[in-house]
Amino acid sequence: MKLLLDTSAFLWFIGNSPKLSHSAQQLIYDFQNELYVSIVSAWEIGIKSSIGKMNLHQPVKAFMTTQLADNRMQL
């Protein structure tokens, strides 16, 4: 199955947030599923970072590249 994570689900997953439902976690951890994150999520994360609502400790491009690779996701 192909799964498109919205910005919140993506951030909750990589942040190990309890806000992400158990069923969503199961789908994301299922290696048979293909995981996608929209380019709009990268844009939203960039905006949150630029206005101080999110602290990345690195440029958005590096953050997204690392997180996507580490979590077998595609943009």
CHARMM-style PDB file with segment names, atoms N, HN, CA, C and O in Angstrom:
ATOM      1  N   MET     1       0.836  -1.161   0.000  1.00  0.00      PROA
ATOM      2  CA  MET     1       0.000   0.000   0.000  1.00  0.00      PROA
ATOM      3  C   MET     1       0.897   1.246   0.000  1.00  0.00      PROA
ATOM      4  O   MET     1       1.955   1.259   0.628  1.00  0.00      PROA
ATOM      5  N   LYS     2       0.463   2.278  -0.705  1.00  0.00      PROA
ATOM      6  HN  LYS     2      -0.397   2.267  -1.216  1.00  0.00      PROA
ATOM      7  CA  LYS     2       1.179   3.548  -0.715  1.00  0.00      PROA
ATOM      8  C   LYS     2       0.526   4.468   0.310  1.00  0.00      PROA
ATOM      9  O   LYS     2      -0.692   4.643   0.310  1.00  0.00      PROA
ATOM     10  N   LEU     3       1.338   5.051   1.179  1.00  0.00      PROA
ATOM     11  HN  LEU     3       2.328   4.909   1.179  1.00  0.00      PROA
ATOM     12  CA  LEU     3       0.848   5.941   2.221  1.00  0.00      PROA
ATOM     13  C   LEU     3       1.466   7.316   2.064  1.00  0.00      PROA
ATOM     14  O   LEU     3       2.685   7.447   1.953  1.00  0.00      PROA
ATOM     15  N   LEU     4       0.624   8.344   2.054  1.00  0.00      PROA
ATOM     16  HN  LEU     4      -0.366   8.237   2.144  1.00  0.00      PROA
ATOM     17  CA  LEU     4       1.088   9.723   2.012  1.00  0.00      PROA
ATOM     18  C   LEU     4       0.866  10.322   3.394  1.00  0.00      PROA
ATOM     19  O   LEU     4      -0.272  10.513   3.823  1.00  0.00      PROA
ATOM     20  N   LEU     5       1.954  10.613   4.080  1.00  0.00      PROA
ATOM     21  HN  LEU     5       2.878  10.458   3.732  1.00  0.00      PROA
ATOM     22  CA  LEU     5       1.863  11.197   5.422  1.00  0.00      PROA
ATOM     23  C   LEU     5       1.712  12.706   5.308  1.00  0.00      PROA
ATOM     24  O   LEU     5       2.437  13.354   4.553  1.00  0.00      PROA
ATOM     25  N   ASP     6       0.778  13.259   6.053  1.00  0.00      PROA
ATOM     26  HN  ASP     6       0.189  12.733   6.667  1.00  0.00      PROA
ATOM     27  CA  ASP     6       0.692  14.715   6.093  1.00  0.00      PROA
ATOM     28  C   ASP     6       1.792  15.231   7.015  1.00  0.00      PROA
ATOM     29  O   ASP     6       2.510  14.449   7.639  1.00  0.00      PROA
ATOM     30  N   THR     7       1.914  16.535   7.093  1.00  0.00      PROA
ATOM     31  HN  THR     7       1.330  17.170   6.587  1.00  0.00      PROA
ATOM     32  CA  THR     7       3.001  17.134   7.871  1.00  0.00      PROA
ATOM     33  C   THR     7       2.950  16.711   9.334  1.00  0.00      PROA
ATOM     34  O   THR     7       3.978  16.367   9.917  1.00  0.00      PROA
ATOM     35  N   SER     8       1.769  16.733   9.925  1.00  0.00      PROA
ATOM     36  HN  SER     8       0.933  17.012   9.451  1.00  0.00      PROA
ATOM     37  CA  SER     8       1.644  16.360  11.338  1.00  0.00      PROA
ATOM     38  C   SER     8       2.045  14.909  11.567  1.00  0.00      PROA
ATOM     39  O   SER     8       2.810  14.613  12.484  1.00  0.00      PROA
ATOM     40  N   ALA     9       1.533  14.005  10.740  1.00  0.00      PROA
ATOM     41  HN  ALA     9       0.911  14.246   9.995  1.00  0.00      PROA
ATOM     42  CA  ALA     9       1.864  12.585  10.900  1.00  0.00      PROA
ATOM     43  C   ALA     9       3.363  12.354  10.736  1.00  0.00      PROA
ATOM     44  O   ALA     9       3.960  11.575  11.479  1.00  0.00      PROA
ATOM     45  N   PHE    10       3.963  13.025   9.772  1.00  0.00      PROA
ATOM     46  HN  PHE    10       3.477  13.658   9.168  1.00  0.00      PROA
ATOM     47  CA  PHE    10       5.405  12.909   9.550  1.00  0.00      PROA
ATOM     48  C   PHE    10       6.181  13.370  10.784  1.00  0.00      PROA
ATOM     49  O   PHE    10       7.069  12.667  11.265  1.00  0.00      PROA
ATOM     50  N   LEU    11       5.840  14.550  11.287  1.00  0.00      PROA
ATOM     51  HN  LEU    11       5.119  15.121  10.896  1.00  0.00      PROA
ATOM     52  CA  LEU    11       6.548  15.084  12.455  1.00  0.00      PROA
ATOM     53  C   LEU    11       6.278  14.254  13.711  1.00  0.00      PROA
ATOM     54  O   LEU    11       7.186  14.031  14.512  1.00  0.00      PROA
ATOM     55  N   TRP    12       5.056  13.804  13.885  1.00  0.00      PROA
ATOM     56  HN  TRP    12       4.318  13.985  13.234  1.00  0.00      PROA
ATOM     57  CA  TRP    12       4.734  12.960  15.038  1.00  0.00      PROA
ATOM     58  C   TRP    12       5.503  11.644  14.967  1.00  0.00      PROA
ATOM     59  O   TRP    12       5.989  11.149  15.984  1.00  0.00      PROA
ATOM     60  N   PHE    13       5.613  11.078  13.758  1.00  0.00      PROA
ATOM     61  HN  PHE    13       5.219  11.481  12.932  1.00  0.00      PROA
ATOM     62  CA  PHE    13       6.330   9.816  13.612  1.00  0.00      PROA
ATOM     63  C   PHE    13       7.813   9.981  13.936  1.00  0.00      PROA
ATOM     64  O   PHE    13       8.363   9.226  14.738  1.00  0.00      PROA
ATOM     65  N   ILE    14       8.454  10.963  13.317  1.00  0.00      PROA
ATOM     66  HN  ILE    14       8.006  11.576  12.666  1.00  0.00      PROA
ATOM     67  CA  ILE    14       9.892  11.105  13.547  1.00  0.00      PROA
ATOM     68  C   ILE    14      10.198  11.577  14.968  1.00  0.00      PROA
ATOM     69  O   ILE    14      11.296  11.359  15.479  1.00  0.00      PROA
ATOM     70  N   GLY    15       9.217  12.227  15.599  1.00  0.00      PROA
ATOM     71  HN  GLY    15       8.325  12.404  15.183  1.00  0.00      PROA
ATOM     72  CA  GLY    15       9.389  12.687  16.973  1.00  0.00      PROA
ATOM     73  C   GLY    15       8.885  11.709  18.010  1.00  0.00      PROA
ATOM     74  O   GLY    15       8.908  11.991  19.208  1.00  0.00      PROA
ATOM     75  N   ASN    16       8.421  10.537  17.539  1.00  0.00      PROA
ATOM     76  HN  ASN    16       8.402  10.308  16.566  1.00  0.00      PROA
ATOM     77  CA  ASN    16       7.896   9.498  18.427  1.00  0.00      PROA
ATOM     78  C   ASN    16       6.808  10.060  19.359  1.00  0.00      PROA
ATOM     79  O   ASN    16       6.801   9.782  20.558  1.00  0.00      PROA
ATOM     80  N   SER    17       5.902  10.843  18.792  1.00  0.00      PROA
ATOM     81  HN  SER    17       5.907  11.069  17.818  1.00  0.00      PROA
ATOM     82  CA  SER    17       4.850  11.498  19.560  1.00  0.00      PROA
ATOM     83  C   SER    17       3.686  10.552  19.861  1.00  0.00      PROA
ATOM     84  O   SER    17       3.290   9.758  19.007  1.00  0.00      PROA
ATOM     85  N   PRO    18       3.142  10.638  21.072  1.00  0.00      PROA
ATOM     86  CA  PRO    18       1.962   9.838  21.394  1.00  0.00      PROA
ATOM     87  C   PRO    18       0.716  10.322  20.641  1.00  0.00      PROA
ATOM     88  O   PRO    18      -0.324   9.666  20.694  1.00  0.00      PROA
ATOM     89  N   LYS    19       0.807  11.449  19.947  1.00  0.00      PROA
ATOM     90  HN  LYS    19       1.652  11.982  19.903  1.00  0.00      PROA
ATOM     91  CA  LYS    19      -0.321  11.946  19.164  1.00  0.00      PROA
ATOM     92  C   LYS    19      -0.605  11.080  17.936  1.00  0.00      PROA
ATOM     93  O   LYS    19      -1.721  11.081  17.418  1.00  0.00      PROA
ATOM     94  N   LEU    20       0.409  10.341  17.473  1.00  0.00      PROA
ATOM     95  HN  LEU    20       1.316  10.341  17.894  1.00  0.00      PROA
ATOM     96  CA  LEU    20       0.231   9.465  16.315  1.00  0.00      PROA
ATOM     97  C   LEU    20      -0.477   8.197  16.769  1.00  0.00      PROA
ATOM     98  O   LEU    20      -0.006   7.507  17.673  1.00  0.00      PROA
ATOM     99  N   SER    21      -1.595   7.894  16.149  1.00  0.00      PROA
ATOM    100  HN  SER    21      -1.977   8.454  15.414  1.00  0.00      PROA
ATOM    101  CA  SER    21      -2.391   6.740  16.574  1.00  0.00      PROA
ATOM    102  C   SER    21      -1.627   5.434  16.399  1.00  0.00      PROA
ATOM    103  O   SER    21      -0.697   5.330  15.600  1.00  0.00      PROA
ATOM    104  N   HSD    22      -2.048   4.457  17.164  1.00  0.00      PROA
ATOM    105  HN  HSD    22      -2.803   4.541  17.813  1.00  0.00      PROA
ATOM    106  CA  HSD    22      -1.420   3.129  17.104  1.00  0.00      PROA
ATOM    107  C   HSD    22      -1.591   2.527  15.703  1.00  0.00      PROA
ATOM    108  O   HSD    22      -0.662   1.921  15.171  1.00  0.00      PROA
ATOM    109  N   SER    23      -2.773   2.694  15.110  1.00  0.00      PROA
ATOM    110  HN  SER    23      -3.528   3.187  15.542  1.00  0.00      PROA
ATOM    111  CA  SER    23      -2.998   2.132  13.775  1.00  0.00      PROA
ATOM    112  C   SER    23      -2.112   2.814  12.730  1.00  0.00      PROA
ATOM    113  O   SER    23      -1.621   2.152  11.816  1.00  0.00      PROA
ATOM    114  N   ALA    24      -1.903   4.129  12.855  1.00  0.00      PROA
ATOM    115  HN  ALA    24      -2.303   4.666  13.598  1.00  0.00      PROA
ATOM    116  CA  ALA    24      -1.006   4.834  11.938  1.00  0.00      PROA
ATOM    117  C   ALA    24       0.426   4.342  12.111  1.00  0.00      PROA
ATOM    118  O   ALA    24       1.139   4.138  11.129  1.00  0.00      PROA
ATOM    119  N   GLN    25       0.843   4.154  13.355  1.00  0.00      PROA
ATOM    120  HN  GLN    25       0.264   4.320  14.153  1.00  0.00      PROA
ATOM    121  CA  GLN    25       2.191   3.628  13.608  1.00  0.00      PROA
ATOM    122  C   GLN    25       2.366   2.267  12.959  1.00  0.00      PROA
ATOM    123  O   GLN    25       3.396   2.006  12.338  1.00  0.00      PROA
ATOM    124  N   GLN    26       1.384   1.405  13.093  1.00  0.00      PROA
ATOM    125  HN  GLN    26       0.547   1.617  13.597  1.00  0.00      PROA
ATOM    126  CA  GLN    26       1.469   0.060  12.507  1.00  0.00      PROA
ATOM    127  C   GLN    26       1.624   0.140  10.991  1.00  0.00      PROA
ATOM    128  O   GLN    26       2.429  -0.588  10.410  1.00  0.00      PROA
ATOM    129  N   LEU    27       0.860   1.018  10.351  1.00  0.00      PROA
ATOM    130  HN  LEU    27       0.206   1.609  10.823  1.00  0.00      PROA
ATOM    131  CA  LEU    27       0.960   1.161   8.904  1.00  0.00      PROA
ATOM    132  C   LEU    27       2.334   1.683   8.484  1.00  0.00      PROA
ATOM    133  O   LEU    27       2.903   1.217   7.497  1.00  0.00      PROA
ATOM    134  N   ILE    28       2.856   2.639   9.223  1.00  0.00      PROA
ATOM    135  HN  ILE    28       2.393   3.019  10.024  1.00  0.00      PROA
ATOM    136  CA  ILE    28       4.162   3.211   8.891  1.00  0.00      PROA
ATOM    137  C   ILE    28       5.278   2.188   9.105  1.00  0.00      PROA
ATOM    138  O   ILE    28       6.212   2.115   8.307  1.00  0.00      PROA
ATOM    139  N   TYR    29       5.186   1.409  10.164  1.00  0.00      PROA
ATOM    140  HN  TYR    29       4.427   1.468  10.812  1.00  0.00      PROA
ATOM    141  CA  TYR    29       6.230   0.413  10.448  1.00  0.00      PROA
ATOM    142  C   TYR    29       6.145  -0.821   9.556  1.00  0.00      PROA
ATOM    143  O   TYR    29       7.081  -1.620   9.528  1.00  0.00      PROA
ATOM    144  N   ASP    30       5.057  -0.991   8.836  1.00  0.00      PROA
ATOM    145  HN  ASP    30       4.297  -0.341   8.859  1.00  0.00      PROA
ATOM    146  CA  ASP    30       4.902  -2.138   7.936  1.00  0.00      PROA
ATOM    147  C   ASP    30       5.776  -1.914   6.704  1.00  0.00      PROA
ATOM    148  O   ASP    30       5.489  -1.043   5.882  1.00  0.00      PROA
ATOM    149  N   PHE    31       6.829  -2.694   6.582  1.00  0.00      PROA
ATOM    150  HN  PHE    31       7.062  -3.401   7.249  1.00  0.00      PROA
ATOM    151  CA  PHE    31       7.802  -2.507   5.507  1.00  0.00      PROA
ATOM    152  C   PHE    31       7.243  -2.842   4.129  1.00  0.00      PROA
ATOM    153  O   PHE    31       7.903  -2.584   3.123  1.00  0.00      PROA
ATOM    154  N   GLN    32       6.040  -3.410   4.063  1.00  0.00      PROA
ATOM    155  HN  GLN    32       5.504  -3.619   4.881  1.00  0.00      PROA
ATOM    156  CA  GLN    32       5.418  -3.669   2.767  1.00  0.00      PROA
ATOM    157  C   GLN    32       4.787  -2.394   2.197  1.00  0.00      PROA
ATOM    158  O   GLN    32       4.493  -2.327   1.004  1.00  0.00      PROA
ATOM    159  N   ASN    33       4.583  -1.402   3.036  1.00  0.00      PROA
ATOM    160  HN  ASN    33       4.822  -1.457   4.006  1.00  0.00      PROA
ATOM    161  CA  ASN    33       3.987  -0.145   2.594  1.00  0.00      PROA
ATOM    162  C   ASN    33       5.051   0.817   2.093  1.00  0.00      PROA
ATOM    163  O   ASN    33       6.158   0.871   2.630  1.00  0.00      PROA
ATOM    164  N   GLU    34       4.705   1.582   1.050  1.00  0.00      PROA
ATOM    165  HN  GLU    34       3.806   1.538   0.614  1.00  0.00      PROA
ATOM    166  CA  GLU    34       5.572   2.627   0.536  1.00  0.00      PROA
ATOM    167  C   GLU    34       5.165   3.932   1.202  1.00  0.00      PROA
ATOM    168  O   GLU    34       3.987   4.288   1.209  1.00  0.00      PROA
ATOM    169  N   LEU    35       6.139   4.646   1.762  1.00  0.00      PROA
ATOM    170  HN  LEU    35       7.096   4.357   1.757  1.00  0.00      PROA
ATOM    171  CA  LEU    35       5.850   5.866   2.512  1.00  0.00      PROA
ATOM    172  C   LEU    35       6.266   7.108   1.722  1.00  0.00      PROA
ATOM    173  O   LEU    35       7.371   7.189   1.187  1.00  0.00      PROA
ATOM    174  N   TYR    36       5.352   8.061   1.667  1.00  0.00      PROA
ATOM    175  HN  TYR    36       4.454   7.995   2.102  1.00  0.00      PROA
ATOM    176  CA  TYR    36       5.586   9.311   0.953  1.00  0.00      PROA
ATOM    177  C   TYR    36       5.271  10.501   1.849  1.00  0.00      PROA
ATOM    178  O   TYR    36       4.395  10.443   2.712  1.00  0.00      PROA
ATOM    179  N   VAL    37       6.007  11.574   1.621  1.00  0.00      PROA
ATOM    180  HN  VAL    37       6.719  11.621   0.920  1.00  0.00      PROA
ATOM    181  CA  VAL    37       5.767  12.854   2.288  1.00  0.00      PROA
ATOM    182  C   VAL    37       5.706  13.900   1.175  1.00  0.00      PROA
ATOM    183  O   VAL    37       6.561  13.925   0.290  1.00  0.00      PROA
ATOM    184  N   SER    38       4.705  14.749   1.224  1.00  0.00      PROA
ATOM    185  HN  SER    38       4.010  14.728   1.943  1.00  0.00      PROA
ATOM    186  CA  SER    38       4.526  15.765   0.187  1.00  0.00      PROA
ATOM    187  C   SER    38       5.593  16.849   0.281  1.00  0.00      PROA
ATOM    188  O   SER    38       6.080  17.171   1.365  1.00  0.00      PROA
ATOM    189  N   ILE    39       5.944  17.402  -0.866  1.00  0.00      PROA
ATOM    190  HN  ILE    39       5.548  17.140  -1.747  1.00  0.00      PROA
ATOM    191  CA  ILE    39       6.847  18.548  -0.901  1.00  0.00      PROA
ATOM    192  C   ILE    39       6.246  19.707  -0.113  1.00  0.00      PROA
ATOM    193  O   ILE    39       6.978  20.557   0.393  1.00  0.00      PROA
ATOM    194  N   VAL    40       4.929  19.748  -0.006  1.00  0.00      PROA
ATOM    195  HN  VAL    40       4.334  19.058  -0.417  1.00  0.00      PROA
ATOM    196  CA  VAL    40       4.262  20.795   0.771  1.00  0.00      PROA
ATOM    197  C   VAL    40       4.649  20.671   2.246  1.00  0.00      PROA
ATOM    198  O   VAL    40       4.733  21.678   2.948  1.00  0.00      PROA
ATOM    199  N   SER    41       4.883  19.458   2.716  1.00  0.00      PROA
ATOM    200  HN  SER    41       4.816  18.639   2.146  1.00  0.00      PROA
ATOM    201  CA  SER    41       5.320  19.274   4.110  1.00  0.00      PROA
ATOM    202  C   SER    41       6.677  19.920   4.338  1.00  0.00      PROA
ATOM    203  O   SER    41       6.905  20.542   5.376  1.00  0.00      PROA
ATOM    204  N   ALA    42       7.578  19.776   3.373  1.00  0.00      PROA
ATOM    205  HN  ALA    42       7.393  19.271   2.530  1.00  0.00      PROA
ATOM    206  CA  ALA    42       8.892  20.424   3.494  1.00  0.00      PROA
ATOM    207  C   ALA    42       8.715  21.935   3.544  1.00  0.00      PROA
ATOM    208  O   ALA    42       9.392  22.612   4.319  1.00  0.00      PROA
ATOM    209  N   TRP    43       7.816  22.468   2.730  1.00  0.00      PROA
ATOM    210  HN  TRP    43       7.266  21.918   2.101  1.00  0.00      PROA
ATOM    211  CA  TRP    43       7.517  23.901   2.718  1.00  0.00      PROA
ATOM    212  C   TRP    43       6.945  24.339   4.066  1.00  0.00      PROA
ATOM    213  O   TRP    43       7.364  25.356   4.619  1.00  0.00      PROA
ATOM    214  N   GLU    44       5.982  23.568   4.598  1.00  0.00      PROA
ATOM    215  HN  GLU    44       5.642  22.742   4.150  1.00  0.00      PROA
ATOM    216  CA  GLU    44       5.381  23.902   5.891  1.00  0.00      PROA
ATOM    217  C   GLU    44       6.417  23.859   7.022  1.00  0.00      PROA
ATOM    218  O   GLU    44       6.414  24.720   7.902  1.00  0.00      PROA
ATOM    219  N   ILE    45       7.284  22.875   6.996  1.00  0.00      PROA
ATOM    220  HN  ILE    45       7.286  22.175   6.281  1.00  0.00      PROA
ATOM    221  CA  ILE    45       8.334  22.759   8.010  1.00  0.00      PROA
ATOM    222  C   ILE    45       9.287  23.951   7.898  1.00  0.00      PROA
ATOM    223  O   ILE    45       9.725  24.497   8.911  1.00  0.00      PROA
ATOM    224  N   GLY    46       9.603  24.349   6.671  1.00  0.00      PROA
ATOM    225  HN  GLY    46       9.247  23.905   5.848  1.00  0.00      PROA
ATOM    226  CA  GLY    46      10.451  25.520   6.464  1.00  0.00      PROA
ATOM    227  C   GLY    46       9.826  26.778   7.042  1.00  0.00      PROA
ATOM    228  O   GLY    46      10.512  27.591   7.662  1.00  0.00      PROA
ATOM    229  N   ILE    47       8.524  26.939   6.840  1.00  0.00      PROA
ATOM    230  HN  ILE    47       7.967  26.279   6.336  1.00  0.00      PROA
ATOM    231  CA  ILE    47       7.823  28.103   7.393  1.00  0.00      PROA
ATOM    232  C   ILE    47       7.846  28.057   8.917  1.00  0.00      PROA
ATOM    233  O   ILE    47       8.160  29.057   9.563  1.00  0.00      PROA
ATOM    234  N   LYS    48       7.512  26.898   9.495  1.00  0.00      PROA
ATOM    235  HN  LYS    48       7.257  26.087   8.970  1.00  0.00      PROA
ATOM    236  CA  LYS    48       7.512  26.773  10.966  1.00  0.00      PROA
ATOM    237  C   LYS    48       8.883  27.092  11.539  1.00  0.00      PROA
ATOM    238  O   LYS    48       8.998  27.735  12.582  1.00  0.00      PROA
ATOM    239  N   SER    49       9.913  26.640  10.853  1.00  0.00      PROA
ATOM    240  HN  SER    49       9.820  26.117  10.006  1.00  0.00      PROA
ATOM    241  CA  SER    49      11.278  26.895  11.310  1.00  0.00      PROA
ATOM    242  C   SER    49      11.618  28.383  11.212  1.00  0.00      PROA
ATOM    243  O   SER    49      12.239  28.942  12.116  1.00  0.00      PROA
ATOM    244  N   SER    50      11.211  29.016  10.117  1.00  0.00      PROA
ATOM    245  HN  SER    50      10.707  28.561   9.383  1.00  0.00      PROA
ATOM    246  CA  SER    50      11.571  30.420   9.910  1.00  0.00      PROA
ATOM    247  C   SER    50      10.854  31.376  10.861  1.00  0.00      PROA
ATOM    248  O   SER    50      11.362  32.461  11.143  1.00  0.00      PROA
ATOM    249  N   ILE    51       9.687  30.988  11.353  1.00  0.00      PROA
ATOM    250  HN  ILE    51       9.274  30.106  11.124  1.00  0.00      PROA
ATOM    251  CA  ILE    51       8.961  31.870  12.281  1.00  0.00      PROA
ATOM    252  C   ILE    51       9.150  31.462  13.744  1.00  0.00      PROA
ATOM    253  O   ILE    51       8.506  32.011  14.638  1.00  0.00      PROA
ATOM    254  N   GLY    52      10.040  30.491  13.977  1.00  0.00      PROA
ATOM    255  HN  GLY    52      10.563  30.045  13.250  1.00  0.00      PROA
ATOM    256  CA  GLY    52      10.393  30.116  15.342  1.00  0.00      PROA
ATOM    257  C   GLY    52       9.459  29.128  16.019  1.00  0.00      PROA
ATOM    258  O   GLY    52       9.549  28.932  17.231  1.00  0.00      PROA
ATOM    259  N   LYS    53       8.558  28.497  15.260  1.00  0.00      PROA
ATOM    260  HN  LYS    53       8.485  28.656  14.276  1.00  0.00      PROA
ATOM    261  CA  LYS    53       7.655  27.505  15.856  1.00  0.00      PROA
ATOM    262  C   LYS    53       8.260  26.105  15.875  1.00  0.00      PROA
ATOM    263  O   LYS    53       7.690  25.176  16.447  1.00  0.00      PROA
ATOM    264  N   MET    54       9.422  25.969  15.242  1.00  0.00      PROA
ATOM    265  HN  MET    54       9.885  26.724  14.777  1.00  0.00      PROA
ATOM    266  CA  MET    54      10.097  24.673  15.169  1.00  0.00      PROA
ATOM    267  C   MET    54      11.597  24.919  15.086  1.00  0.00      PROA
ATOM    268  O   MET    54      12.054  25.731  14.281  1.00  0.00      PROA
ATOM    269  N   ASN    55      12.356  24.222  15.912  1.00  0.00      PROA
ATOM    270  HN  ASN    55      11.984  23.563  16.565  1.00  0.00      PROA
ATOM    271  CA  ASN    55      13.802  24.380  15.922  1.00  0.00      PROA
ATOM    272  C   ASN    55      14.429  23.127  15.326  1.00  0.00      PROA
ATOM    273  O   ASN    55      14.372  22.056  15.929  1.00  0.00      PROA
ATOM    274  N   LEU    56      15.021  23.255  14.156  1.00  0.00      PROA
ATOM    275  HN  LEU    56      15.067  24.125  13.666  1.00  0.00      PROA
ATOM    276  CA  LEU    56      15.573  22.106  13.448  1.00  0.00      PROA
ATOM    277  C   LEU    56      17.043  21.833  13.738  1.00  0.00      PROA
ATOM    278  O   LEU    56      17.476  20.690  13.598  1.00  0.00      PROA
ATOM    279  N   HSD    57      17.810  22.804  14.127  1.00  0.00      PROA
ATOM    280  HN  HSD    57      17.458  23.733  14.241  1.00  0.00      PROA
ATOM    281  CA  HSD    57      19.257  22.681  14.359  1.00  0.00      PROA
ATOM    282  C   HSD    57      20.036  22.390  13.080  1.00  0.00      PROA
ATOM    283  O   HSD    57      21.217  22.047  13.139  1.00  0.00      PROA
ATOM    284  N   GLN    58      19.385  22.525  11.926  1.00  0.00      PROA
ATOM    285  HN  GLN    58      18.426  22.804  11.878  1.00  0.00      PROA
ATOM    286  CA  GLN    58      20.033  22.345  10.625  1.00  0.00      PROA
ATOM    287  C   GLN    58      19.117  22.932   9.552  1.00  0.00      PROA
ATOM    288  O   GLN    58      17.937  23.170   9.811  1.00  0.00      PROA
ATOM    289  N   PRO    59      19.639  23.163   8.370  1.00  0.00      PROA
ATOM    290  CA  PRO    59      18.787  23.679   7.298  1.00  0.00      PROA
ATOM    291  C   PRO    59      17.657  22.685   6.957  1.00  0.00      PROA
ATOM    292  O   PRO    59      17.801  21.478   7.150  1.00  0.00      PROA
ATOM    293  N   VAL    60      16.552  23.211   6.456  1.00  0.00      PROA
ATOM    294  HN  VAL    60      16.435  24.191   6.299  1.00  0.00      PROA
ATOM    295  CA  VAL    60      15.387  22.376   6.139  1.00  0.00      PROA
ATOM    296  C   VAL    60      15.748  21.270   5.149  1.00  0.00      PROA
ATOM    297  O   VAL    60      15.328  20.124   5.315  1.00  0.00      PROA
ATOM    298  N   LYS    61      16.520  21.611   4.127  1.00  0.00      PROA
ATOM    299  HN  LYS    61      16.860  22.542   3.992  1.00  0.00      PROA
ATOM    300  CA  LYS    61      16.883  20.600   3.119  1.00  0.00      PROA
ATOM    301  C   LYS    61      17.640  19.436   3.764  1.00  0.00      PROA
ATOM    302  O   LYS    61      17.348  18.277   3.468  1.00  0.00      PROA
ATOM    303  N   ALA    62      18.590  19.721   4.623  1.00  0.00      PROA
ATOM    304  HN  ALA    62      18.828  20.662   4.863  1.00  0.00      PROA
ATOM    305  CA  ALA    62      19.347  18.661   5.301  1.00  0.00      PROA
ATOM    306  C   ALA    62      18.442  17.857   6.223  1.00  0.00      PROA
ATOM    307  O   ALA    62      18.539  16.631   6.277  1.00  0.00      PROA
ATOM    308  N   PHE    63      17.570  18.535   6.942  1.00  0.00      PROA
ATOM    309  HN  PHE    63      17.491  19.531   6.898  1.00  0.00      PROA
ATOM    310  CA  PHE    63      16.628  17.865   7.839  1.00  0.00      PROA
ATOM    311  C   PHE    63      15.753  16.890   7.064  1.00  0.00      PROA
ATOM    312  O   PHE    63      15.629  15.725   7.441  1.00  0.00      PROA
ATOM    313  N   MET    64      15.147  17.367   5.981  1.00  0.00      PROA
ATOM    314  HN  MET    64      15.247  18.314   5.675  1.00  0.00      PROA
ATOM    315  CA  MET    64      14.261  16.518   5.196  1.00  0.00      PROA
ATOM    316  C   MET    64      15.016  15.357   4.559  1.00  0.00      PROA
ATOM    317  O   MET    64      14.543  14.221   4.584  1.00  0.00      PROA
ATOM    318  N   THR    65      16.175  15.632   3.995  1.00  0.00      PROA
ATOM    319  HN  THR    65      16.560  16.555   3.974  1.00  0.00      PROA
ATOM    320  CA  THR    65      16.963  14.575   3.359  1.00  0.00      PROA
ATOM    321  C   THR    65      17.302  13.476   4.357  1.00  0.00      PROA
ATOM    322  O   THR    65      17.153  12.291   4.059  1.00  0.00      PROA
ATOM    323  N   THR    66      17.754  13.867   5.532  1.00  0.00      PROA
ATOM    324  HN  THR    66      17.876  14.830   5.774  1.00  0.00      PROA
ATOM    325  CA  THR    66      18.120  12.892   6.567  1.00  0.00      PROA
ATOM    326  C   THR    66      16.912  12.099   7.041  1.00  0.00      PROA
ATOM    327  O   THR    66      16.957  10.870   7.109  1.00  0.00      PROA
ATOM    328  N   GLN    67      15.832  12.801   7.369  1.00  0.00      PROA
ATOM    329  HN  GLN    67      15.795  13.799   7.313  1.00  0.00      PROA
ATOM    330  CA  GLN    67      14.642  12.121   7.895  1.00  0.00      PROA
ATOM    331  C   GLN    67      14.011  11.177   6.870  1.00  0.00      PROA
ATOM    332  O   GLN    67      13.581  10.077   7.217  1.00  0.00      PROA
ATOM    333  N   LEU    68      13.956  11.604   5.630  1.00  0.00      PROA
ATOM    334  HN  LEU    68      14.305  12.498   5.348  1.00  0.00      PROA
ATOM    335  CA  LEU    68      13.384  10.752   4.591  1.00  0.00      PROA
ATOM    336  C   LEU    68      14.224   9.491   4.414  1.00  0.00      PROA
ATOM    337  O   LEU    68      13.683   8.389   4.336  1.00  0.00      PROA
ATOM    338  N   ALA    69      15.534   9.650   4.351  1.00  0.00      PROA
ATOM    339  HN  ALA    69      15.974  10.546   4.415  1.00  0.00      PROA
ATOM    340  CA  ALA    69      16.418   8.490   4.181  1.00  0.00      PROA
ATOM    341  C   ALA    69      16.374   7.568   5.386  1.00  0.00      PROA
ATOM    342  O   ALA    69      16.300   6.349   5.234  1.00  0.00      PROA
ATOM    343  N   ASP    70      16.418   8.137   6.576  1.00  0.00      PROA
ATOM    344  HN  ASP    70      16.478   9.127   6.699  1.00  0.00      PROA
ATOM    345  CA  ASP    70      16.425   7.327   7.803  1.00  0.00      PROA
ATOM    346  C   ASP    70      15.125   6.567   8.016  1.00  0.00      PROA
ATOM    347  O   ASP    70      15.105   5.545   8.702  1.00  0.00      PROA
ATOM    348  N   ASN    71      14.042   7.060   7.432  1.00  0.00      PROA
ATOM    349  HN  ASN    71      14.058   7.890   6.874  1.00  0.00      PROA
ATOM    350  CA  ASN    71      12.725   6.463   7.678  1.00  0.00      PROA
ATOM    351  C   ASN    71      12.080   5.860   6.436  1.00  0.00      PROA
ATOM    352  O   ASN    71      10.865   5.669   6.376  1.00  0.00      PROA
ATOM    353  N   ARG    72      12.933   5.558   5.430  1.00  0.00      PROA
ATOM    354  HN  ARG    72      13.919   5.713   5.478  1.00  0.00      PROA
ATOM    355  CA  ARG    72      12.521   4.927   4.173  1.00  0.00      PROA
ATOM    356  C   ARG    72      11.306   5.595   3.534  1.00  0.00      PROA
ATOM    357  O   ARG    72      10.379   4.927   3.075  1.00  0.00      PROA
ATOM    358  N   MET    73      11.331   6.917   3.516  1.00  0.00      PROA
ATOM    359  HN  MET    73      12.084   7.460   3.889  1.00  0.00      PROA
ATOM    360  CA  MET    73      10.250   7.699   2.933  1.00  0.00      PROA
ATOM    361  C   MET    73      10.739   8.403   1.675  1.00  0.00      PROA
ATOM    362  O   MET    73      11.934   8.638   1.499  1.00  0.00      PROA
ATOM    363  N   GLN    74       9.806   8.728   0.821  1.00  0.00      PROA
ATOM    364  HN  GLN    74       8.835   8.537   0.965  1.00  0.00      PROA
ATOM    365  CA  GLN    74      10.121   9.446  -0.421  1.00  0.00      PROA
ATOM    366  C   GLN    74       9.356  10.765  -0.443  1.00  0.00      PROA
ATOM    367  O   GLN    74       8.253  10.871   0.094  1.00  0.00      PROA
ATOM    368  N   LEU    75       9.952  11.747  -1.064  1.00  0.00      PROA
ATOM    369  HN  LEU    75      10.848  11.660  -1.500  1.00  0.00      PROA
ATOM    370  CA  LEU    75       9.298  13.049  -1.201  1.00  0.00      PROA
ATOM    371  C   LEU    75       8.425  13.017  -2.442  1.00  0.00      PROA
ATOM    372  OT1 LEU    75       7.771  14.010  -2.763  1.00  0.00      PROA
TER     373      LEU     75
END
